[in-house]
Amino acid sequence: MTLITSRTNPAVKAARRLAAGPAGGRSPAFLVEGPSAVGEALDHLTRLLVTPRAAAQHPGLVAEARAAGVEVLQVADPVLATVAATVTPRGLVGVAILPPASLDAVLDAATLTIVLVQAGDPGNAGAIIRTADAAGADAVVLTRGSVDPRNPKAVRASAGSLFHLPVVPDASLESVLSRGRDRGLQLVAAAPRAGTSYLELDLTRPSALLFGSEAHGLANDVVSRCDAAARVPIHGHAESLNLAATVAVIAYEAARQRRRWEGGQP
């Protein structure tokens, strides 16, 4: 295999453009880095850039990529460093394509959906996608004004979960509320000033859990349109939990209730 040593190689230049962040509606492609993320994304890869050392360390992964029809290109370490977003790249960078999920399809099948309303922090968004996956949620919906889940930081923070469950970007909040209600979903707002604790909710029902941004939370008019609003109590001196922690607490309470309701271990 020919070793690419030029930073101006067309494949390298294309990957470098993606490293700056997703190209909105112009392209569904984005980058994944490292052996774990590349392994999770294997079915969605179109191209894999790999250094000689990484190819020797992960021969099975490279062989799987080739068998899946992925274009594998060997590149010199200094060249890959111009593409990788991490400070210490692991020698593998993949180009993935993940078409956005349909809001209607997600809501049609929903039993537990996480909805992020204008969530702008990519690290939080990725961590929430990972948490939703771990807690058994059906999907994650990000409303208009939220970060693109293909943002490099979001992809890394999702730890592969971006490829495990449907993620709907750039959804209309009005559509989420109206179509969710039309389908009989319980709309639950996370609101720090709500009079009800999340422990008082019935989360065995098909539900969409709505969470606002770190800075502003959910607007009052959004909370008022939901069927229930609940808070995560603060027992110490912290002002609040961050968004990812709040989602984790409520999503796992939903998982606990559902396992108990289904006769499994809580």
C-alpha positions as CSV (number, residue, x, y, z in Angstrom):
1,M,0.0,0.0,0.0
2,T,1.4,3.4,-1.0
3,L,2.2,5.7,2.0
4,I,0.7,9.2,1.7
5,T,3.2,11.7,2.9
6,S,1.7,14.9,1.4
7,R,-0.6,17.1,3.3
8,T,-2.1,18.3,0.1
9,N,-3.3,14.8,-0.9
10,P,-7.0,15.2,-1.9
11,A,-8.2,12.6,0.7
12,V,-6.2,14.3,3.4
13,K,-7.5,17.8,2.4
14,A,-11.1,16.5,2.4
15,A,-10.7,15.0,5.9
16,R,-9.1,18.2,7.2
17,R,-12.2,20.1,6.0
18,L,-14.4,17.7,8.0
19,A,-12.1,18.1,11.0
20,A,-13.3,21.7,11.3
21,G,-16.8,20.5,12.0
22,P,-19.9,19.2,10.1
23,A,-20.8,20.9,6.9
24,G,-24.5,21.3,7.8
25,G,-26.8,20.2,5.1
26,R,-24.1,20.1,2.5
27,S,-22.7,16.8,3.6
28,P,-23.6,14.1,6.1
29,A,-20.0,13.1,6.5
30,F,-17.9,13.6,9.7
31,L,-14.8,12.2,11.3
32,V,-14.3,9.5,14.0
33,E,-11.0,9.0,15.7
34,G,-9.3,6.1,17.5
35,P,-9.8,2.3,17.4
36,S,-12.9,2.2,19.6
37,A,-14.8,4.8,17.7
38,V,-13.7,3.5,14.3
39,G,-14.8,0.0,15.4
40,E,-18.2,1.2,16.4
41,A,-18.7,3.2,13.2
42,L,-17.4,0.4,10.9
43,D,-20.8,0.0,9.1
44,H,-20.9,3.7,8.4
45,L,-17.4,4.4,7.2
46,T,-16.5,5.3,3.6
47,R,-12.8,5.9,4.2
48,L,-10.2,5.1,6.8
49,L,-6.9,6.9,7.2
50,V,-4.4,4.9,9.2
51,T,-0.7,5.3,10.1
52,P,1.7,2.3,9.6
53,R,2.1,1.9,13.3
54,A,-1.7,1.8,13.9
55,A,-2.2,-0.6,11.0
56,A,0.3,-3.0,12.7
57,Q,-1.4,-2.5,16.1
58,H,-4.9,-3.1,14.8
59,P,-4.7,-5.5,11.9
60,G,-8.1,-7.0,12.6
61,L,-9.8,-3.7,12.5
62,V,-8.1,-2.7,9.3
63,A,-9.0,-6.0,7.7
64,E,-12.7,-5.6,8.8
65,A,-12.8,-2.2,7.3
66,R,-11.5,-3.5,4.0
67,A,-13.9,-6.4,4.1
68,A,-16.8,-3.9,4.6
69,G,-15.8,-2.0,1.5
70,V,-14.1,0.9,3.2
71,E,-11.4,2.6,1.3
72,V,-8.2,2.2,3.5
73,L,-5.4,4.7,3.0
74,Q,-2.1,4.6,4.8
75,V,-0.8,8.0,5.8
76,A,2.4,9.2,7.6
77,D,2.0,10.2,11.2
78,P,2.7,14.0,10.6
79,V,0.1,14.0,7.9
80,L,-2.6,12.3,10.1
81,A,-1.8,14.8,12.9
82,T,-3.1,17.6,10.6
83,V,-6.4,15.9,10.4
84,A,-6.9,14.5,13.9
85,A,-8.7,16.8,16.4
86,T,-7.2,15.1,19.5
87,V,-3.9,16.2,21.0
88,T,-2.6,12.6,20.9
89,P,-4.2,10.9,17.9
90,R,-4.4,7.1,18.0
91,G,-3.4,6.6,14.3
92,L,-6.9,5.9,12.9
93,V,-9.3,8.5,11.5
94,G,-12.4,7.4,9.7
95,V,-14.8,9.3,7.5
96,A,-18.3,8.3,8.4
97,I,-21.7,9.0,6.9
98,L,-24.8,8.8,9.2
99,P,-28.0,10.1,7.6
100,P,-30.1,11.9,10.2
101,A,-33.0,10.0,11.6
102,S,-36.6,11.0,10.8
103,L,-38.5,12.7,13.6
104,D,-41.8,11.0,12.6
105,A,-40.2,7.6,12.5
106,V,-38.6,8.2,15.9
107,L,-41.9,9.4,17.5
108,D,-43.9,6.6,15.9
109,A,-41.7,4.0,17.7
110,A,-41.0,6.0,20.8
111,T,-41.3,4.6,24.3
112,L,-38.6,6.7,25.9
113,T,-37.1,9.6,23.9
114,I,-34.7,12.3,25.1
115,V,-35.3,15.7,23.7
116,L,-32.6,18.4,24.0
117,V,-33.9,21.9,23.4
118,Q,-31.3,24.4,22.2
119,A,-28.4,22.4,23.8
120,G,-25.3,24.1,22.6
121,D,-22.4,22.3,24.3
122,P,-21.0,19.5,22.1
123,G,-19.5,17.6,25.0
124,N,-22.8,17.6,26.9
125,A,-24.7,16.5,23.7
126,G,-22.3,13.6,23.1
127,A,-22.4,12.5,26.8
128,I,-26.2,12.6,26.7
129,I,-26.3,10.5,23.6
130,R,-24.1,8.0,25.4
131,T,-26.3,8.1,28.5
132,A,-29.5,7.7,26.5
133,D,-28.0,4.6,24.9
134,A,-26.9,3.1,28.2
135,A,-30.3,3.8,29.8
136,G,-32.2,2.1,27.0
137,A,-33.8,5.2,25.4
138,D,-35.2,4.8,21.9
139,A,-33.7,8.0,20.5
140,V,-32.3,11.5,21.1
141,V,-33.8,14.5,19.4
142,L,-32.0,17.8,19.3
143,T,-34.1,20.8,18.4
144,R,-33.2,23.7,16.1
145,G,-30.5,25.8,17.7
146,S,-28.8,22.8,19.3
147,V,-25.3,21.7,18.5
148,D,-24.9,19.3,15.5
149,P,-24.3,15.8,16.9
150,R,-21.7,15.2,14.3
151,N,-19.5,17.9,15.9
152,P,-16.1,16.3,16.6
153,K,-16.4,16.9,20.4
154,A,-19.9,15.4,20.4
155,V,-18.8,12.4,18.4
156,R,-15.9,11.7,20.8
157,A,-18.1,12.2,23.9
158,S,-20.7,9.8,22.6
159,A,-18.1,7.0,22.7
160,G,-19.8,5.2,19.8
161,S,-23.4,5.6,21.0
162,L,-24.0,7.9,18.1
163,F,-24.1,4.8,16.0
164,H,-26.3,2.7,18.3
165,L,-29.6,4.7,18.4
166,P,-31.4,7.2,16.2
167,V,-30.4,10.8,16.6
168,V,-32.6,13.5,15.1
169,P,-30.8,16.9,14.6
170,D,-32.3,20.3,13.9
171,A,-35.9,19.3,14.8
172,S,-38.7,21.8,15.2
173,L,-39.7,22.1,18.8
174,E,-43.3,22.8,17.8
175,S,-43.2,19.5,15.8
176,V,-41.8,17.6,18.7
177,L,-44.6,18.9,21.0
178,S,-47.5,18.6,18.7
179,R,-46.5,15.3,17.0
180,G,-45.5,13.7,20.3
181,R,-48.9,14.6,21.8
182,D,-50.7,13.3,18.7
183,R,-48.9,9.9,19.2
184,G,-49.9,9.8,22.9
185,L,-46.5,10.4,24.4
186,Q,-46.3,11.8,27.9
187,L,-44.3,15.1,27.6
188,V,-42.1,15.6,30.6
189,A,-40.2,18.8,31.2
190,A,-37.1,18.9,33.4
191,A,-37.5,22.2,35.3
192,P,-35.4,23.1,38.4
193,R,-38.3,25.1,40.0
194,A,-41.0,22.5,39.5
195,G,-42.9,21.4,42.5
196,T,-42.6,17.7,41.7
197,S,-39.6,15.5,42.1
198,Y,-38.6,13.3,39.3
199,L,-39.1,10.4,41.7
200,E,-42.9,11.1,41.7
201,L,-43.2,10.7,37.9
202,D,-44.7,7.6,36.2
203,L,-42.1,6.9,33.6
204,T,-43.4,3.5,32.6
205,R,-45.6,5.3,30.1
206,P,-44.3,6.1,26.6
207,S,-42.6,9.4,27.3
208,A,-40.5,12.2,25.7
209,L,-38.3,13.8,28.3
210,L,-37.5,17.5,27.5
211,F,-34.3,19.2,28.7
212,G,-33.3,22.8,28.1
213,S,-29.9,24.4,27.7
214,E,-27.3,24.7,30.4
215,A,-27.7,28.5,30.6
216,H,-31.4,29.0,30.3
217,G,-33.2,25.7,30.8
218,L,-36.7,25.3,29.2
219,A,-38.8,28.4,28.6
220,N,-41.9,28.7,30.7
221,D,-44.2,28.4,27.7
222,V,-42.5,25.1,26.8
223,V,-42.9,23.8,30.4
224,S,-46.6,24.8,30.4
225,R,-47.3,22.8,27.3
226,C,-45.9,19.6,28.8
227,D,-48.0,17.0,30.7
228,A,-45.6,17.1,33.7
229,A,-42.7,19.0,35.0
230,A,-40.2,17.7,37.5
231,R,-36.9,18.7,39.2
232,V,-33.9,16.8,40.4
233,P,-33.6,17.9,44.1
234,I,-30.4,19.5,45.2
235,H,-29.5,18.3,48.7
236,G,-26.1,20.0,49.2
237,H,-24.8,23.5,48.4
238,A,-24.4,23.2,44.6
239,E,-26.5,25.6,42.6
240,S,-27.6,22.9,40.2
241,L,-26.6,19.8,38.3
242,N,-25.2,20.2,34.8
243,L,-27.3,19.1,31.9
244,A,-25.7,15.7,31.2
245,A,-26.0,14.8,34.9
246,T,-29.7,15.8,35.0
247,V,-30.4,13.7,32.0
248,A,-28.6,10.7,33.5
249,V,-30.5,10.9,36.7
250,I,-34.0,11.0,35.1
251,A,-33.2,8.6,32.3
252,Y,-32.0,6.0,34.8
253,E,-35.1,6.5,36.9
254,A,-37.1,5.7,33.8
255,A,-35.0,2.6,33.2
256,R,-35.4,1.5,36.8
257,Q,-39.2,1.9,36.7
258,R,-39.5,0.1,33.4
259,R,-37.4,-2.9,34.5
260,R,-39.5,-3.2,37.7
261,W,-42.7,-2.8,35.7
262,E,-41.6,-5.5,33.3
263,G,-40.5,-7.8,36.1
264,G,-36.8,-7.4,35.7
265,Q,-34.1,-6.3,38.2
266,P,-34.2,-2.6,39.0
